[in-house]
Amino acid sequence: MTLRFPLLATLLAFALLAGAPAGTVAPAAAQSPESGLASPALDSLLRAPVLDLRLLERAVLDRNPTLGAMRAAWRAAEAAADKAGALEDPMLDVMTAPRSWSSDAVDPAYMASISQRLPLFGQRGLKARVARADARAMGEDFRTARLDIQREARRAYYEYFLVARGRAVNAEIKDLLAQFRKSAVARYSAGTVGLEDALQADVEIAMLDHEEVALIRERRAARARLNAFLQRDPGSPLPEPPADLALPAAPARSDSLFALARALRPELKSWSAQRDSREAALSLARRERLPQFTFSARYDRYWEAPEVMPSAGVSLNLPIQFGRLGAAEREARAGVEQVEYRRKAAEAQIGSEVETA
């Protein structure tokens, strides 16, 4: 919305200040993982007499498909973390000599063994740490996306409100100019003033009519944005915005806000979780230099002497491929450095946002 005359700009500014265009931030609503075509939150929003910001946020979060997909991925990562680090299934081997079962010369011959691989140097725990940290990072990414969608929905809501206020102020100014023109015409008829004032009022009224057309177009665009957030057709009707909004609380000092942002922003929590995952992966790569043991027990009826039929054993791998092991460790170490640099970059970006907000 643009105003070409100082008089209109001044009157509009005073009217908007009187209407308190700044709004309070509504508390976050509960997120529903599935977004169906019908939603109780949307029904409540459309039944309200005016467009309520809290109900709008609930409906947007409830129906957003991206959040539904991210939450499903988060649940999948949590399920993967539950199984990470678990023991492998034991191996059962059974062998027999078929002809021995029908022979009168030898006893039936068969062998049965069971084996279990047991990593004894903490590899299972490190795998579980990696998976849990990855799931935690996905959860923080979900919360980040949720806040981003809330912010954009609020921005669209305030644009919708501002356009409505602009139209109301436009109408008030137009009424004032009509009264001024009527008075100017009366004074001109009485011969006390010239025709310039009435002509200037006509020009101002014409410009207001032009501004009204522009505001109607902006209102249509703002409504289309809100409907897009609600997964509805762009031209679907919406309740009118409220006549005014409450003033927000006075902001605290920027240093205390930055400390609060560092503690609460999910982006930083996500990068911290990813750093924990990479550090656990680095420890796991170092543990790969240690052998992993497989314990087994066997009963072998191929032997004739009963004393040697039962047996027990242990086997282990030989981690002697030092090139592969060293490359895996370097890869994991580079992953830790990468995540740490990106965490610091995100922290600097958040500090800039807090300072310039």
Secondary structure, DSSP 8 states (H G I E B T S, - for coil): ----SHHHHHHHHHHHHHH-------------S---S--HHHHHHHHSSS--HHHHHHHHHHH-HHHHHHHHHHHHHHHHHHHTT-----EEEEEE-GGGGG-SSS---EEEEEEEEE--SSHHHHHHHHHHHHHHHHHHHHHHHHHHHHHHHHHHHHHHHHHHHHHHHHHHHHHHHHHHHHHHHHHHHHTSS-SHHHHHHHHHHHHHHHHHHHHHHHHHHHHHHHHHHTTS-TT-------S----------HHHHHHHHHHH-HHHHHHHHHHHHHHHHHHHHHHTTS--EEEEEEEETTSSSGGGSEEEEEEE-----HHHHHHHHHHHHHHHHHHHHHHHHHHHHHHHHHHH-
